[in-house]
Amino acid sequence: MSRPPRTVLPLLACALCVSSCYWLDNLPRASGECVGTHQGRRVHWPLLEESSLVHRSEQGELPDTFVDLDYTPDGEPALEGFGVDIHLVEGARVEEDRTVGLHPQQGQLVPAEPSLVTRWVGNIGGSSGYLAVPGVPVEGSVTLDELSGAAAEGRFVYRYADGGQLTCTFEVIVAASE
């Protein structure tokens, strides 16, 4: 028994809507990678999907907006994890490429000028900081291609004293339920 077109179209629309909501809900929330040379070896480290863009409404120890990026350092036995927390000014937004330089200071990287990046925290394993070798990068930068209430996209570059360089990309979207 066939149904009249008036019945089929609404049913089809509902089916598409339900399936697209399920599909959108199951998209990866983060994608990207770190590639380059680390301690004399070529590396390719994927970004963990658990990486996030966080917006907080209450004041606390963490900033209102920050991007938490965690990469998997495959093939690097000295590294259990590799990542960064990018702390941003409240309500930070970017609609076109914006690059901020990073320079070493007292064992960490800091933004080169007052900007939308207020603090840069390197992570190894479960703690903040950098490996003793190759140490704190001698130079770095972060380029934000997009930053909104729902997404952060860009890349950061580390240059080390031993000649190594990592370029790490990221695209993070906020889950619909967040």
C-alpha positions in Angstrom: 0.0 0.0 0.0 1.5 3.3 -1.0 1.1 6.5 1.0 0.0 9.8 -0.5 2.8 12.3 -1.1 1.4 14.5 1.7 2.2 11.8 4.3 5.6 10.7 2.8 7.2 14.1 2.8 6.7 14.9 6.5 7.8 11.4 7.4 10.9 11.8 5.3 11.7 15.2 6.8 11.4 13.8 10.3 13.6 10.9 9.5 16.3 13.2 8.0 16.1 15.5 11.0 16.5 12.7 13.6 19.3 11.0 11.7 21.2 14.3 11.1 20.9 15.2 14.9 22.4 11.8 15.7 25.1 12.2 13.1 26.0 15.8 14.3 26.1 14.6 17.9 28.6 11.9 17.0 31.0 14.1 15.0 34.5 14.3 16.5 34.8 17.3 18.8 38.4 17.9 18.0 40.8 17.1 15.2 44.4 18.1 14.3 48.0 16.9 14.6 51.5 17.8 15.5 54.1 17.1 12.8 57.8 18.0 12.6 61.0 17.1 14.3 61.3 16.4 18.0 64.6 15.3 19.5 66.0 14.5 16.0 63.1 12.3 15.0 60.2 12.9 12.6 56.9 12.8 14.5 53.2 12.7 13.7 51.1 13.0 16.8 47.2 13.1 16.5 45.1 15.4 18.5 42.9 13.6 21.1 39.2 14.0 20.5 38.8 14.9 24.2 40.5 18.2 23.6 38.2 21.1 24.2 37.1 24.7 24.0 35.9 25.8 27.4 33.7 28.8 28.3 33.1 29.4 32.0 30.5 31.8 33.4 31.7 31.8 37.0 35.0 33.3 38.1 37.6 30.9 39.4 41.1 29.7 39.1 40.8 29.1 35.3 40.0 31.8 32.8 36.6 32.3 31.3 37.7 31.0 27.9 40.5 28.5 27.2 41.4 25.9 24.6 42.7 22.6 26.1 44.7 20.6 23.5 46.1 17.1 24.1 48.1 15.2 21.5 49.2 11.6 21.6 53.0 11.5 21.3 53.2 8.1 19.5 56.7 6.6 19.5 58.1 8.9 22.2 58.7 6.8 25.3 59.8 9.8 27.3 56.4 11.5 26.7 53.2 10.2 28.2 51.3 13.2 26.7 51.9 16.5 25.0 49.7 19.5 24.9 48.9 23.0 25.8 46.3 25.2 27.4 45.7 28.5 25.6 44.1 31.0 28.0 42.2 33.8 26.3 40.7 37.1 27.2 37.0 37.0 28.2 34.8 36.9 25.1 37.7 36.4 22.7 36.6 36.2 19.1 38.6 35.9 15.8 37.1 36.1 12.3 40.4 36.2 10.4 43.9 34.9 11.0 45.5 36.4 14.1 49.1 35.4 15.0 50.5 35.9 18.5 54.3 35.4 19.1 55.4 33.3 22.1 58.8 33.7 23.8 60.5 31.8 26.6 60.6 33.4 30.0 61.4 31.7 33.4 60.9 28.2 32.1 57.7 28.8 30.2 56.3 30.4 27.0 54.5 33.7 27.3 52.7 35.9 24.8 55.0 38.4 23.2 52.6 41.2 23.6 49.3 41.9 25.4 46.7 40.2 23.2 43.8 37.9 23.2 46.1 35.1 24.4 46.7 35.9 28.1 48.6 32.8 29.2 50.2 29.8 27.5 50.7 26.6 29.5 52.7 23.7 28.0 51.8 20.2 29.2 53.7 16.9 29.3 52.0 13.8 30.7 49.7 15.0 33.4 51.6 18.1 34.5 52.5 21.5 33.2 55.9 22.3 31.7 58.4 21.0 29.1 60.8 18.1 28.9 64.4 18.9 30.2 65.6 18.0 26.7 64.8 19.6 24.3 63.6 22.1 26.9 61.4 25.2 26.5 61.0 26.1 22.9 63.3 29.1 22.0 60.5 30.6 19.9 56.9 29.9 19.2 53.7 31.3 17.8 50.0 30.6 17.8 47.7 31.5 14.9 44.0 31.5 15.5 42.1 31.2 12.2 38.7 31.1 13.9 37.6 31.6 17.5 33.9 31.9 18.5 31.6 30.7 21.2 31.3 27.3 19.3 34.7 26.6 17.7 38.4 27.2 17.8 40.7 26.6 14.9 44.3 27.3 14.3 47.9 26.1 14.8 50.9 26.7 16.9 54.6 26.3 16.1 57.4 25.4 18.5 61.1 25.9 17.5 63.7 24.3 19.7 67.4 25.1 20.4 68.4 21.7 18.9 66.9 22.7 15.5 63.6 20.7 16.1 60.3 22.2 15.1 56.7 21.1 15.7 53.7 22.5 13.9 50.5 21.5 15.7 47.1 22.1 14.2 43.7 22.0 15.9 40.0 22.3 15.3 37.8 22.1 18.3 34.0 22.4 18.4 31.8 22.7 21.5 29.4 19.8 21.8 25.7 20.7 21.4 25.0 19.5 25.0 27.7 21.8 26.5 
